[in-house]
Amino acid sequence: MNMVLQESLANCLVLKQHLFTFHMKEGELFRDHISQFITFLNDLKKVGVQIHGEDQAMLLLCSLPP
């Protein structure tokens, strides 16, 4: 695998990890949390990864505190 593909794959995996482990911090404004969530989705879209609506909703709900 060439270096560009390896870097692209590694970047994609890091972006996915950030999204899948994303949690709202104590005292964080909901508006800021949503903004960061949308940024993660847009960054993934730029590297060709689409997260479908139902999955987006589930990930967002799971990122909220109990």
C-alpha positions as CSV (number, residue, x, y, z in Angstrom):
1,M,0.0,0.0,0.0
2,N,1.4,3.4,-0.9
3,M,2.1,6.1,1.7
4,V,-0.8,8.4,0.6
5,L,-3.3,5.5,1.0
6,Q,-1.9,4.6,4.4
7,E,-2.1,8.2,5.6
8,S,-5.7,8.5,4.2
9,L,-6.7,5.2,5.9
10,A,-5.1,6.2,9.2
11,N,-6.8,9.7,9.0
12,C,-10.2,8.0,8.3
13,L,-9.8,5.7,11.3
14,V,-8.8,8.5,13.6
15,L,-11.8,10.5,12.5
16,K,-14.1,7.5,13.1
17,Q,-12.6,6.9,16.5
18,H,-13.3,10.6,17.5
19,L,-16.9,10.3,16.4
20,F,-17.5,6.9,18.0
21,T,-15.9,7.9,21.4
22,F,-17.4,11.4,21.5
23,H,-19.2,12.4,24.7
24,M,-20.6,15.6,26.1
25,K,-18.4,17.1,28.8
26,E,-19.8,18.3,32.1
27,G,-20.8,22.0,31.8
28,E,-20.5,22.0,28.0
29,L,-23.3,23.8,26.1
30,F,-25.5,21.6,24.0
31,R,-25.1,24.0,21.1
32,D,-21.3,23.5,21.3
33,H,-21.7,19.7,21.5
34,I,-23.9,19.6,18.4
35,S,-21.4,21.9,16.6
36,Q,-18.5,19.5,17.3
37,F,-20.6,16.5,16.3
38,I,-21.4,18.2,13.0
39,T,-17.7,19.0,12.5
40,F,-16.9,15.3,12.9
41,L,-19.5,14.3,10.4
42,N,-18.3,16.9,7.9
43,D,-14.7,15.8,8.3
44,L,-15.6,12.2,7.6
45,K,-17.7,13.3,4.6
46,K,-14.6,15.0,3.2
47,V,-12.7,11.7,3.2
48,G,-15.6,9.9,1.6
49,V,-17.3,8.3,4.7
50,Q,-21.0,8.8,4.9
51,I,-22.8,8.2,8.2
52,H,-26.5,7.7,7.5
53,G,-29.2,9.6,9.4
54,E,-30.3,6.8,11.8
55,D,-26.7,6.1,12.7
56,Q,-26.1,9.8,13.2
57,A,-29.0,10.0,15.6
58,M,-27.9,7.0,17.5
59,L,-24.3,8.3,17.9
60,L,-25.6,11.7,19.0
61,L,-27.9,10.3,21.6
62,C,-25.2,8.0,22.9
63,S,-22.9,10.9,23.2
64,L,-25.2,12.6,25.7
65,P,-24.9,12.2,29.5
66,P,-27.3,9.8,31.2
